[in-house]
Amino acid sequence: MRETIKQKLSELEQQQNIRILYACESGSRAWGFASPDSDFDVRFIYARQLTDYLNIADVKDVVELPVNEVLDIGGWDIRKALKLFLKSNSPLYEWLQSPIIYQLDDLFTAELKALMPDYYSLRSGANHYLSMAFNTLTNDLQCEQVKMKRYFYALRPALACRWIIERETVPPMEFAHLRVLITDSAIQSAIDELMERKLISDEKTMISPVSLLNEWLIDTLSTCKIKVPQLPSTNKDTDELNVIFRKHIVR
């Protein structure tokens, strides 16, 4: 599949007259809890030619292929990506940490990664993950039968929020790195059991709620809700990002 994805990216570069600066896996395969039938969520950042940015009409800032059951491929224009980087867009900060890379410009990637610690707003990031975990817990994990995968869609952001609060750094993307925060062996065992089942089950597998994990999520999110407003909020200017933008659209 990797070669298929790389071929699709190459075709997009030719068809759209763009240059892909960074392409990675962004979903459950990168998070570390994919099911056998999980699709491939490919995300990328691309640049156009300088003249494309000098038109009166706004340049299109998203490129994507039609989604099917196997592949979901889409990317952001570098200007859009850098604006979102400035706003501490958590999915973008995750992309830059993905363990599965399909294509990259070494210089662009290194420059952006180097700015992550200074540009990431801890409060904004924590609010993002807190909201994601709370919504999943409230909307998806309160029925008599729930989708098993939804536990991971609640646990991962809950842990990311805790990471930001406790360590005051950009949280890692991978679930295995986040779960080191859990010291309760019973919670770890419950997660291990779910993980073992998920790795051999399809995406639609339903299970009965795991009360131990629900209680842990409720307690964790309640604590996070109190502490998130106390986190610092970063406001950076655009100077360094302007340099990166201009550099990579004229190369």
Backbone torsions as a table, in degrees:
resi	resn	phi	psi	omega
1	MET	NA	-32.2	179.2
2	ARG	-57.3	-44.1	-179.4
3	GLU	-66.7	-36.2	176.9
4	THR	-62.5	-44.2	179.9
5	ILE	-64.1	-44.4	179.5
6	LYS	-62.9	-36.2	177.3
7	GLN	-66.4	-42.3	178.0
8	LYS	-61.4	-40.6	178.8
9	LEU	-65.5	-40.9	177.8
10	SER	-62.7	-41.3	178.3
11	GLU	-64.1	-39.3	177.8
12	LEU	-63.0	-40.6	178.4
13	GLU	-58.9	-43.4	-178.7
14	GLN	-70.3	-46.6	-175.6
15	GLN	-68.7	-37.7	-174.9
16	GLN	-98.1	-3.5	-176.9
17	ASN	54.6	52.1	179.5
18	ILE	-124.5	168.2	174.4
19	ARG	-124.3	118.2	-178.8
20	ILE	-80.4	121.5	-177.1
21	LEU	-91.6	-26.2	-177.4
22	TYR	-161.0	131.5	177.4
23	ALA	-140.9	134.6	-174.5
24	CYS	-149.6	171.7	170.4
25	GLU	-87.2	136.8	-172.4
26	SER	-121.0	-10.2	-173.6
27	GLY	-105.0	-144.2	-172.3
28	SER	-61.5	-28.4	178.2
29	ARG	-66.9	-33.4	177.2
30	ALA	-82.8	-32.7	179.2
31	TRP	-69.9	-26.6	175.6
32	GLY	103.1	19.4	176.8
33	PHE	-141.5	49.1	179.2
34	ALA	-74.0	148.0	170.6
35	SER	-91.6	164.7	179.1
36	PRO	-56.5	-31.2	-178.0
37	ASP	-103.5	15.5	177.0
38	SER	-62.0	141.6	177.3
39	ASP	-80.2	177.4	177.5
40	PHE	-103.6	117.8	-179.7
41	ASP	-100.3	95.5	-175.9
42	VAL	-98.3	126.2	178.7
43	ARG	-125.9	146.1	-177.4
44	PHE	-147.6	161.8	174.6
45	ILE	-117.2	134.5	-176.6
46	TYR	-134.9	161.6	176.1
47	ALA	-125.5	146.5	173.7
48	ARG	-100.0	179.3	175.6
49	GLN	-71.7	154.2	-178.3
50	LEU	-52.8	-44.7	-176.0
51	THR	-62.8	-25.4	178.6
52	ASP	-66.1	-23.5	-179.2
53	TYR	-92.5	0.6	-177.1
54	LEU	-108.0	14.4	177.4
55	ASN	-85.0	156.3	176.2
56	ILE	-66.5	-42.2	177.8
57	ALA	-73.2	144.1	178.1
58	ASP	-64.6	140.1	177.4
59	VAL	-78.2	142.2	176.9
60	LYS	-60.8	134.0	-174.3
61	ASP	-112.5	11.7	176.8
62	VAL	-138.0	136.9	173.9
63	VAL	-128.5	130.4	-179.8
64	GLU	-151.7	156.3	175.5
65	LEU	-100.7	154.5	175.4
66	PRO	-55.7	135.3	-177.8
67	VAL	-80.2	137.5	172.3
68	ASN	-127.9	-171.8	-174.9
69	GLU	-69.9	-15.7	-175.7
70	VAL	-109.6	-41.7	-172.6
71	LEU	-121.0	134.6	172.4
72	ASP	-130.0	101.5	-173.3
73	ILE	-119.4	123.6	178.5
74	GLY	-157.1	153.2	-178.0
75	GLY	-144.9	164.4	-179.6
76	TRP	-113.1	142.2	171.4
77	ASP	-61.9	149.5	-176.1
78	ILE	-58.3	-37.2	179.2
79	ARG	-64.3	-45.8	177.5
80	LYS	-60.5	-45.0	-178.1
81	ALA	-61.7	-42.4	-178.1
82	LEU	-70.7	-33.6	174.9
83	LYS	-63.6	-41.1	179.6
84	LEU	-72.0	-32.8	174.9
85	PHE	-60.6	-43.1	179.4
86	LEU	-62.1	-32.3	-179.2
87	LYS	-89.2	8.7	178.7
88	SER	61.3	42.5	177.3
89	ASN	-63.9	111.8	-172.2
90	SER	-63.2	-42.1	176.9
91	PRO	-56.1	-39.7	178.8
92	LEU	-64.1	-42.5	178.3
93	TYR	-65.0	-29.0	174.2
94	GLU	-69.6	-45.2	-179.9
95	TRP	-51.3	-43.8	-175.2
96	LEU	-68.8	-8.8	176.8
97	GLN	-111.1	5.6	-174.9
98	SER	-58.5	137.4	176.9
99	PRO	-79.3	-7.6	-178.2
100	ILE	-118.5	104.4	-176.9
101	ILE	-109.8	131.7	179.5
102	TYR	-101.4	-28.8	-178.2
103	GLN	-165.1	143.1	177.1
104	LEU	-159.1	149.4	167.5
105	ASP	-93.7	114.4	-172.6
106	ASP	-56.8	-44.1	-176.7
107	LEU	-66.5	-49.4	179.6
108	PHE	-57.9	-47.3	-177.5
109	THR	-63.4	-44.2	-179.4
110	ALA	-64.5	-40.9	-179.4
111	GLU	-63.2	-44.5	-177.2
112	LEU	-71.0	-41.1	178.4
113	LYS	-61.4	-36.7	-178.7
114	ALA	-64.8	-26.5	-178.6
115	LEU	-88.3	-11.5	-174.2
116	MET	-55.4	-47.8	-176.6
117	PRO	-61.0	-34.8	-176.6
118	ASP	-83.0	-29.7	-174.6
119	TYR	-92.4	-20.3	-175.7
120	TYR	-74.9	121.3	176.5
121	SER	-83.6	114.9	-177.8
122	LEU	-61.3	-41.0	-179.3
123	ARG	-67.1	-43.5	178.9
124	SER	-63.0	-45.0	179.6
125	GLY	-63.5	-43.6	-179.2
126	ALA	-64.9	-40.2	177.5
127	ASN	-62.7	-38.7	178.3
128	HIS	-59.9	-51.0	-176.6
129	TYR	-70.9	-35.9	177.4
130	LEU	-61.6	-45.6	179.6
131	SER	-63.6	-42.3	-179.6
132	MET	-62.5	-47.3	-178.6
133	ALA	-66.8	-42.7	-178.9
134	PHE	-64.1	-42.8	-179.7
135	ASN	-64.3	-40.0	179.3
136	THR	-67.2	-44.6	178.5
137	LEU	-60.5	-44.7	-175.6
138	THR	-73.2	-42.2	-172.1
139	ASN	-92.1	-24.3	-170.2
140	ASP	-119.9	-13.9	-172.9
141	LEU	-119.4	23.1	-177.7
142	GLN	-114.0	5.8	-177.8
143	CYS	-93.3	173.9	178.2
144	GLU	-68.4	-30.8	173.9
145	GLN	-131.0	134.1	-177.4
146	VAL	-129.9	155.1	174.6
147	LYS	-69.6	127.5	-177.2
148	MET	-57.1	-39.5	-175.4
149	LYS	-63.6	-22.3	-177.6
150	ARG	-67.0	-23.7	175.6
151	TYR	-62.1	-39.3	-179.7
152	PHE	-73.1	-28.8	177.2
153	TYR	-75.6	-10.9	172.7
154	ALA	-100.8	-42.3	-176.6
155	LEU	-65.6	-44.1	-176.3
156	ARG	-62.0	-51.0	178.8
157	PRO	-67.4	-30.9	176.7
158	ALA	-62.5	-42.6	178.6
159	LEU	-70.0	-36.1	177.4
160	ALA	-62.8	-40.4	177.5
161	CYS	-63.8	-44.6	177.8
162	ARG	-61.3	-39.9	180.0
163	TRP	-59.3	-45.5	-179.4
164	ILE	-62.4	-43.2	-179.0
165	ILE	-66.2	-44.3	-173.0
166	GLU	-83.4	-34.6	-174.3
167	ARG	-110.9	-12.9	177.8
168	GLU	52.2	45.3	175.0
169	THR	-137.7	169.3	174.8
170	VAL	-61.5	127.4	-178.2
171	PRO	-72.0	146.8	176.3
172	PRO	-68.0	157.0	-179.4
173	MET	-78.3	-39.2	-170.0
174	GLU	-78.1	134.6	-177.9
175	PHE	-59.8	-38.0	-179.0
176	ALA	-61.1	-34.3	179.3
177	HIS	-76.1	-32.7	-179.3
178	LEU	-73.4	-36.8	-172.1
179	ARG	-73.1	-3.9	174.0
180	VAL	-64.9	-16.2	178.5
181	LEU	-70.4	-20.5	-176.4
182	ILE	-84.3	119.4	-179.7
183	THR	-101.4	-11.5	-179.4
184	ASP	-80.2	115.0	-176.1
185	SER	-64.8	-30.5	179.7
186	ALA	-67.1	-39.1	177.7
187	ILE	-67.1	-43.2	178.9
188	GLN	-61.1	-41.1	180.0
189	SER	-65.3	-40.3	178.6
190	ALA	-63.7	-38.7	177.7
191	ILE	-68.1	-42.0	178.6
192	ASP	-58.6	-42.0	-179.3
193	GLU	-64.3	-43.2	178.0
194	LEU	-65.2	-40.7	-178.9
195	MET	-62.1	-44.2	179.6
196	GLU	-60.9	-40.3	179.6
197	ARG	-70.8	-39.2	-177.1
198	LYS	-66.5	-35.2	-177.3
199	LEU	-67.5	-14.3	179.4
200	ILE	-120.8	6.3	-177.5
201	SER	-114.1	159.9	178.2
202	ASP	-83.5	172.3	-173.8
203	GLU	-64.6	-23.3	-175.2
204	LYS	-95.2	4.5	-177.1
205	THR	-58.7	129.8	179.8
206	MET	-104.9	146.1	177.5
207	ILE	-139.9	166.9	171.5
208	SER	-75.5	148.6	179.1
209	PRO	-56.6	144.9	177.0
210	VAL	-98.0	100.5	-172.4
211	SER	-58.6	-36.6	-179.6
212	LEU	-60.7	-43.0	179.9
213	LEU	-73.3	-37.1	176.8
214	ASN	-60.6	-43.1	180.0
215	GLU	-66.3	-39.9	178.0
216	TRP	-63.2	-42.1	179.5
217	LEU	-63.6	-43.3	179.5
218	ILE	-61.2	-46.9	-179.7
219	ASP	-64.3	-44.9	-177.8
220	THR	-63.5	-45.6	-177.5
221	LEU	-70.5	-31.5	176.2
222	SER	-64.6	-42.0	177.6
223	THR	-66.8	-43.2	-179.7
224	CYS	-61.6	-40.0	-178.3
225	LYS	-59.3	-33.2	178.7
226	ILE	-75.0	-37.8	-171.4
227	LYS	-89.3	-25.5	-176.8
228	VAL	-57.7	-44.2	-179.8
229	PRO	-61.9	-16.5	-179.4
230	GLN	-84.5	-9.0	-178.4
231	LEU	-74.8	151.2	177.4
232	PRO	-71.1	150.1	177.4
233	SER	-113.2	120.1	-175.4
234	THR	-88.2	134.1	173.9
235	ASN	-128.9	106.6	-178.2
236	LYS	-107.8	157.4	174.8
237	ASP	-88.5	179.7	-172.2
238	THR	-97.3	1.8	-170.9
239	ASP	-54.8	-51.9	-177.0
240	GLU	-67.0	-35.5	179.5
241	LEU	-72.4	-32.4	175.3
242	ASN	-62.3	-39.4	179.3
243	VAL	-62.4	-45.7	179.1
244	ILE	-62.8	-45.1	-179.9
245	PHE	-57.9	-51.8	-177.1
246	ARG	-66.1	-33.9	-179.3
247	LYS	-65.5	-41.7	-170.3
248	HIS	-93.2	-4.4	172.7
249	ILE	-98.1	-5.4	179.8
250	VAL	-113.2	-5.6	-178.6
251	ARG	-69.6	NA	NA
